[in-house]
Amino acid sequence: VRMVESGGGPLQAGDSARLSCVAIGRSVSNYAIGWFRQAPGKQRELVASITPIGTTNYADSVKGRFTISRNNADNTLYLQMNSLKPEDTAVYYCYARNRENFLFWGQGTQVTVSS
């Protein structure tokens, strides 16, 4: 499975943006999928995840501002980001985890939020 992200770029504080990630090569409808991010000098952290049945989980830092969703028909994952803050600046990676707990990663997309 190849994961390909799009979206992001330079943004201002308070802006909204949507990241997309399409899975290519195999359906991920039965996979847990989600987004991590990594800021310079920091460890990669889980931002949000969604199970095959639609149960979501969010990092405390993004609750109420970010929304994760999936479209199984299009094999696509989304991350709607509202009220962006400079501390949201990071490279965002989408992933898919299969039943054997193997992770497929995207190449990452940069989100830069200026104050």
N, C-alpha and C positions, 0 to 999 in steps of 0.2 A: 504494500500500500504506500503510495506517495501522497504526502500532504502538502498542499500549496496554499500559502496565505496570500492575502491581498488586503489593501486598506492601510490605514495609518498615515504617517508623514508628519510634517510640522503643523502644530496646532497651538491655539491660545488657551489659556486657562478659562474654563467655563464652556469651551466648545464641546460638541458631540462628534463622535465618529463611529463607524462600524467596521470591524474587521471581519473578513470572510476567510474560510478555509475549505477547500474542496478536496475530498479524498479521491484519488485516482488509482484504478487497478482492481479494487474490490469494494464491495458494499461494506460500510461500517455501521450499518443500522443496528447490529447486535454488539457494537463496541461502546464502551465508555469513552467519551471524547471531551476535550476541554482545552483550556489555555493556561500556559505558564508565561511568566515574564521574568526578564533578568535585566536589572539596572547595572550600570557600570560599578564595578567593585562590590557587587552584592551577589548573593546566591540566587539561583533560579527559584521562584516561588509560584505556587499554584494560585491562579487568579479565579478560575471558575471551571466547573465540570458539570457534565450532564450525562445521566445514565441512559441506556437504551429505552427505558420507559419514561424518561423525561424528568427524573428527579435531579434537582440542581443543587449545587454547593458553591459558595462564594467565600473568598477571603474577606475578613472583616473590613479591610481597608477599601473594598469596592462595593460592599453591600449597599443597596439602595441607589447606586449610581450605574452599575454595569448589569447587563442582562445577557445571559447566554441562551442560545436556542439552536435547534438543529432541524434540518429538512432532510429526512431520510430519502425522499424521492429524488433529490438532487445530490445526495451524498455530501451535503454541505453543512458547515458549522459556522455560527455567527457569534460575534461579541459586540453588543451595542454598548457604547461607552458614553455616558453623559456626565456633565459637570466635571470635566477633566481638570486635573490638578498637575502642577509641575512634578509632583512625586509619582505620577503615573508614567513618567518618562522611562522607557525601557524597550528592549527588544521583546516582542510578543511571539510566542511559539504555540502553534496548535499541536495537538497530539491525539492519537487514537490508541486505546489499549484493548487488546483482544483477550479472549478468555484464558489464554496462557500467560496473561500479564506481560506480553511483549508490547513495547511501546513503539509506535511509528511517529516520527517527528517531522514537522515542517521546517523550512529553512530559516524562519523568523522574519518578522517585519518590524521596522523601527517606528516607534511612536515617540514623538518629542513634543512636550507641552511647555510652552513658555509662559511666564507670568506677565 
